[in-house]
Amino acid sequence: MTDPAALPVLRDDDLVLEPTSGTDDLDGFAVIQGGERIGTVALQHGPGQAGRRLGSLRWSFSSGPGPMVTSRALRLAVEYAFETLGWTRVEARVPTIDTHGMRAASIAGLRREGVARGADGDVDQVMLARIVDDPPATSRDGFVAILNAGLPRKRVIGQGVLRDRDGRVLLCELTYKRQWDLPGGVVEVNESPATGLVRELEEELGLTVEIDGLVTMNWLPPWSRWDDACLFVFDLGVVDADLVDQMVLQRSEIAAVHWCDMDTVRERATLATIELLESLADAPLPAYREAPRQPD
């Protein structure tokens, strides 16, 4: 047991963290502003040898203080963990419904790292953390890193419309879903949609393609447990039908490829692909469009 009196008082102008408890694995503080106790902050050491280098941060505040005041208290605690306790990493878990807490932690310099799912009705929790050599939260590099970690991200997909000389469209018979789809796939981080499409076709079909231009950017609403996505559809031109004989399929994902007229498209393709190709058959598509919601 550590005597609270042995712990330092932490200050930031009118905000004070006064020690309230101390054990071998916990340092607790009362948060005082204007002589009034407005909350508590605690640092919990990690288990075993790792606890000498990392731990978790938790807090509780009255409804009065906004995220800026809360963030100041959290920042004092994090600085204490690094400078006095010698930690190299501070973690926090915040319920996804606690937007105030997530904002305060982000302003204090903790970056979002993921979501820990809750079971049996428990609320999911956002994992945030700060490491000792992160740039200061108030610097440009620190600010950008925190925003990059916390901003929403969407799935981006690149697909291509490849036709034979009879006007049929190439569709892929996939191993992981019943409906056929246009060739392509999910774009990697820091990869352009066009580059991602070229890579996917090389990996899955053994085919090197040249992109003739953008057909449309199609926003796909959530469907059948998939989140929404931005689908970039590119024109891959017209080729001889026997090109499929030269393809080397990635069998873990592509069972077969087929040249399809519109009747076959309607019979075999995903609903989103049917809607897209039917619209494309009527007239050129706008640069941006939103696909209608489909039944699961």
Secondary structure, DSSP 8 states (H G I E B T S, - for coil): ---GGGS--EEETTEEEEEEEE-SSEEEEEEEETTEEEEEEEEEE-SGGGGGTEEEEEEEE-SSS-HHHHHHHHHHHHHHHHHTS--SEEEEEEETT-HHHHHHHHHTT-EEEEEE--STT---EEEEEEETTS--TTSHHHHHHHHHHHS---EEEEEEEEEETTS-EEEEEESSSSSBB-SEEE--TT--HHHHHHHHHHHHH-------EEEEEEEE--BTTB--EEEEEEEEEEE-GGGGGG----TTTEEEEEEE-HHHHHHHB-HHHHHHHHHHHHS---SEEE------
